[in-house]
Amino acid sequence: MGTEPNLTRLDRLFARLDREQQRPEQLHVPRMSRHRIALFGATLAFYATIVVAVITTSWLVRLDWQLMFFRPYQQWPEIHPYLDYYVVLGQRGPTAVMVAAWLGWRSWRQHTLRPLLALGASLLLLNVTVGAAKIGMGRLGPHYATEIGANEMWQGGDIFPSGHTANAVVTWGILAYLAATPRARRHLSTLSAVVSLGVGLTTVYLGTHWLSDVLLGWAAGVLILLALPWFEPMINWAEARILATRDLLWARWGDRLPMPRPGAATPAGSASVQAAPPAPPSTSSAPAERLVVEPSAQQLRPGGNRPHLAQRPHAGRAERPSQPPSATRRPPHSGDRGQRGGPSPRPVAGG
């Protein structure tokens, strides 16, 4: 009775890195459930509360000014170099490249474009919503404030809400959104929350954002992640159109390209892959395997003749009858013309 080999963790890890044979039948697609709608409504109310609190110059604006005068970057200057690097986790360019690389591998492994399209849709929503709010409210940052205690709204700034915080929530939260198991979803959600809040507090430490900017940016990123299920039909439609365009291009130009068409490859182990193309028929009496695979003893000898390309059998030099040096090489009679295919010899005078 055979036993299965005990796989180590490293073996299981490399097995998960391999590409799946075909696209999984059931991909986890989040639905707009009642729980998610309730969270979306609560986050939207929190978003509106922060905006109203800043516009009315409430206690939140006074807290912003107190933190600004506290100047955390002067209180703890020893951690300033480390936080300069940590805040990069909220910049859109580096984080988008890192997350897109991971999701690109996911797309390749599962034969689907949905991970990359979901990332693109979330970043598009981020640019539209957060960008419009920044330009519309035009709040100035702590380094450019003009009046102590003022909310600095509609002054031509672009820091409310915090783009670093919202970007960190979306780019790292999309990993939790696309997670395949509930356990991975919980872990990635916790990681996204810690990273995004850390990035937001780092901007407060550096003095580039008010605390209210960070709170509004966190709410803006969570709203985008909660609203993504509403855009799943659009993502599916875009994937179908892209794949249909790809198949159309392969059908039109695939024969002119050196690469095989997609879908033409057969799964490993099938008969069409394992079977070799039939060998051309040979007129020689020797076995076909001998002629195709194994060289003859004459070819293996040093100085042997190269294989002849004619279809008909041809005698090697070693198999021809030996002739004395004085003997003529002319054929004995003109009847060899049909065999050798050359011109018939001229008659010799006196012959």
N, C-alpha and C positions, 0 to 999 in steps of 0.2 A: 504494500500500500504506500503510494508516494505521499510525501509531505511537502507543503509549500515552504519555500525558503523564508527565513526570518528577515524582513526588510528593516533596515535601520532608518533613523529619521532622515539622514542624508539621502538615502535611496528614495524615500517617499517624496522628499523635496524635489529631487531631479525628475521624478515621475510626473509631478505636477507642473514642471516647467515645459514638458513636451506639449506639442500641439495636439489637440483633440482631433480624432478622425473626421468628425463632422460637427456641425453646429448643434449645441444641445437643444433638445426639443422644448424644454421649459426654461426660459430665462426669467430671473426674478425682476419684475417690473413693478415698482411701487404704485399703489392706487391712491386716489384722493378719498380716503376714508373719512368717517366722521371725526375720529381722533385727530387726524391731520388737519381737517378743516377747523376744528376747535383751536388747535395750536396756532394755525395761521391767523385766526381772528384775534387771539390773545397777543400774539407778537405784533400784529398790525396796530392794536390798541396801545401797546407799549411804545411803538414807533411814533404814533401821533402824540402821546403824552410827552415824550422827550422834545418833540418839535415845539409844542405849545409852551413847555416849561422854559425853553430857551427864548422863544419870541417874547414872552411876557417878562423876561428878566427875573425869574424866580430864584429860589434858594439854590437851584442847580447852577445858575450862572455865578452866584457868589462862591460856590464850591470850586468852580473852575478857576476863579481868580485866586483863591487861597492856595490851590495847588500850584498855580503859576508862580506866585510869590515865594512859595516854599522852595522851588527850584531843586527837584530831586537830583538832577545831574551834578549839582554842587554838593549835595549832602553825601552822596555815595559815588564819588568820582572813580573809584577803583573798578567798578563794574561797567563803566562806560564803554571800553573797547569791546567787551563781549556782547553787549546789547546792540552795538553797531552792526555786528554780524547777525545777531538773532533777528533783527527787524527785517532782514532780507526775506524771511519766510512769509512776509506779507506783501512783498513786491510782486506785481503781476507778471512781469516777464520771467524771472527765474522760477517762480512757483508753477506757472503755466507750462514751462518746458519740462520740469520734473514730473508733474502729474500727467502730462500728455504722453511722456515716454512710457510710464507705467500702464496707462490706459491703452496706448497703442499695442503693447504686448498682449493685454487682455483681448483686444479686438482681433489680433492675429491668432491667438490661441483658440478662441471660441468661434471664429469665422463670422464675426458680426461687427458692424460699424457703430453699434449703439453706444459703447463707452465713450468714444471720441465725439460722437454727435451730442451726447448729453453734456460733455464738458464744453463744447462749443456753444450750446444753447444757454448754459448757465453763465458763461462769460459774456455772452451777448446781452442777456438780461441784466447782468451786473453793470456793464458799461452804460446801458440805456437808463436804468433806474437811478443808480448812484450818481452817474454823471449829470443827469437832469436835476437831481436834488442839489448837488454841489453848485451848479451854475445858477439855479433858481434862487437859492437862499444866500449865496455869496458871502459867507461868513469869513472873517479874517482869523488867522491863527494867533497863538500867543506871542510869537516873535514880531507880529505886525499890528498888534492891538494899538488903538489910538486913544481910547478913553477908558480909564479905570472903572470897573464895575459895569461897563456896557456889554451888551450881548454881541456887538460887532457884526450884526446881520446886515445884509444887502450893501456890503462895502466892496464888492468885487472880488472877494476871496473864493477859495474852492476847497475848504477842508471839512465841511459839515454836510454829510457824515464822513467818518474816517474811511478813506479808500483802502488803506492797509488792513484795517480790521475786517471790512466787508470782503476783501479779496481773500484773506486767510480763511474766513469762514466758508467761502464758496469753493475755493480750490482744494482745500483739504477735506471739506465736508462732502464733496462729490465722491470721494472714495468710499465713505460710509453709505452714501445713497446707492451706489452701484454694488455694494457688498452682496455676496451670494448667500451667506448664512447669517442668522440672527446674532450669533456670537461675534462674528467679525464686524457686524454693523454696530454693535454696542461698543466694542473696543475702538473702532475708528471714529465713532461719534464723540467719545470721550477725548480721544487724541485731538480731534479737530477743535473741540471747545477749549481745551487747554492751550493749544497753539495760538488760536485766534485771540483769546483773552490776553495771553502773554504778549502777543504782538501789539495789541491795543495799549496795554499798560506801558510797554516799552516806548511807544510814541509819546505818552504823557510824561514819562521820565525824561526823554530827550527834549521836551518842550515844543514839539511840532504839532501837537493836538491838545485840545481841551478834553476833559473827561467826558463831557456830554457828546463830543464827536465820536469817541470810542463806543459809547453805549448805543448811539444811533447807527453806527457802522455795523455793530454786532447784530442789531435787529434787522438791518437791511439785508445782510447775508443770510440770516435764518429765513427771512421771507422768501428769498429766491429759491432756497433748497426745498422749502415746504410747497412752493408753487410749481415745482418741476413736473409733478404728475399730470398737470393740465396740459403740458407741452409734449407728453409722450406720443400722442397721435401724430404730431408734426414731425417728431424724431423718426417714427416708423415710416412715415411717408417719404422723408428725405433719404432714409436708408434704401428703401425700395427703388426710388428714382436713381440713386447713385449706382446701385447694383445693376439695374436695367440698362443704364447708359454704358456701364463697363461691358456687359454682355454684348451690347450692340456694336461697340468699338472692336471687341475681339472677333465678332462675326464678320466685320468688314475688313479689318486690317490684321487679323491674327495670322493669316497665311503668309504675310510678308515679314512677320517678326520671327526671330529665332527661338522665342520662348513658346512652350505649349499653351494651348488655350485653357482657361480655367474650367474646371469640371471635366476635362478630358482625362485627367489622372484617375486611375482606378485604385481603390484601397489596397493596402499591402496584403499579400497572401492570395489574391485572386488569380484566376487562371490566365487572364490576359496579360498580367504583369510578369508572371513566372515563366510563361511559355516563350521560347525563343523563336524568332522568325525562321521559317523553313529554309533549308539550304538549297541552292540551285542544283538542278539535276546535273550529274556528271556522266560523261560518256566513257570514262575510264573504268576498267574492270576492277580497279582497287576499291576497297571500301571507302564510303564518303567520309567517315570519321578520320581515316588515315590521311586523306587528301586535305582536309580542312584544318585539323587540329595538330596532328603530329607531323613533323618533317621527316623525310625519308633519310635513310642512312647515307645516301649519296650527298644530300644537302648538309649533313652534319660533319662530313669529312672536311678537313682543311683543304681549301682550294677546290672544293666541289663546285659543280655548275649551279647557277641560280635557277629557280623553278621556271619552267616554260609556261607561257601564257596561252598556248593554243589549246583548243578544246579536244583535239584528237591526240591519241597517244603518240609520244615522241621518244625515240630511243636516245639514251644518254651517250656521251662519248665513250664511257667505259664499256657500254654494251655493244658498240659497233665492232664488226670484225676488223682485226688489225690487217694492214697492208704493208708490203715492203716499201721502202723509201723510193725505189725506182718506179714503182707502179703508178700509173696515171690515175688521177682523181676523176676522170671523165666517166660518166655512166657507160656501161657496156653496150647499151642499145638505146634507141630513141623512144622506147616504150615507157620510159620513166617520166615522160613529160606530164602525163596525167596525174602521177603521184606527187611529184615534187613541185608542180605548178610553174616551173621555169620554162624558158624557151628551149626548143629542141636543138641539139648540137648540129652544127654544120657537117656535111660529109667531108672526110679528109681524102685528099687526092691519093689514089692508090689503095684506099682502104676498101 
